[in-house]
């Protein structure tokens, strides 16, 4: 049976669904995954949307065309780690995605390529799904084509929630990696980068993600069934506890920067918070989301889907989502190595 899967990803909704399916498939087989992202060589030939973005919004260009690959791969790894699936990731600059996929699978020693049945072009011109047929025609390695279509509202909303979970998991993984690198090299970790990580945790998961879960997902589930009340009560208590833990983590971070707390103390605080978050997300994804799929109505999902698609709090400016994306990209690109 297959032991090593190559899973190409491109950041579309279909690709997000493919990641979840591939992780479940690999877990059932006891296989490992190498996630792969092929990005066009924009530096060599800028044209169209890429050139417009570079000239009018340099920060968006850096995020979208230079840092996007690391972000996508880090999130994919977070999904695999959450299910206990061994994984690695790599990327390549190529204007021929299908050939890059085939050659990467061969070089990595993969025995199966796991792809979506079709995809769609993103607003920034990245394309994966239309390459599936070319991979099928040119690959000597078996290709499993997963049936994926544009997801209905429940699946779409759940995909967004999981994606936001992956973002938080990726930031925590980057922070742990940063601390390990500092410990191994006997060098202090970058204070500015760690403050950026803490800012991301405070401003996105705590201020935006948790409130949407409480106000929309949890409230609607309570209205439809009483069977989940005990679990929902516990998760809401954990949302409160999350704020307390982050405040304590912020205090430890500042004391470390001031020379009043050892690196080991900070590492212990970050690891403890990460374990708390893994448990919390596991409860939500393993218990609450399946229950929501079982009990919520189409109207419920329409409301929840719209809220999570907005992906920002209406109290903030319209630039907030882009700001979070750039901050996230900066964190994972600085803190993590190019190939893991």
Protein Blocks (a to p, Z undefined) as FASTA:
>chain_A
ZZbdcdddehiaklmmmmmmmmmmmmmnopacddddddddfklogghjllmmmmmmmmlm
mmmmmmmmmmmmmmmmmmmmmnopacdddddddfblklmmmmmmmmnopabdcddfbdcd
dfkopafklmmmmmmmmpmbdcdddddddddfklmmmmmmmmmmmmmmmmmmmmmmmmmm
mmmnopacdfklmmmmmmmmmmmmmmmmmmmmmmmmmmmmmmmocklmmmmmmmmmmmmm
mmmmmmmmmmmmmmmmnopacfklmmmmmmmmmmmmmmmmmmmmmmmmmmmmmmmcfklm
mmmmmmmmnopafkbcfklmmmmmmmmmmmmmmmpcfbZZ
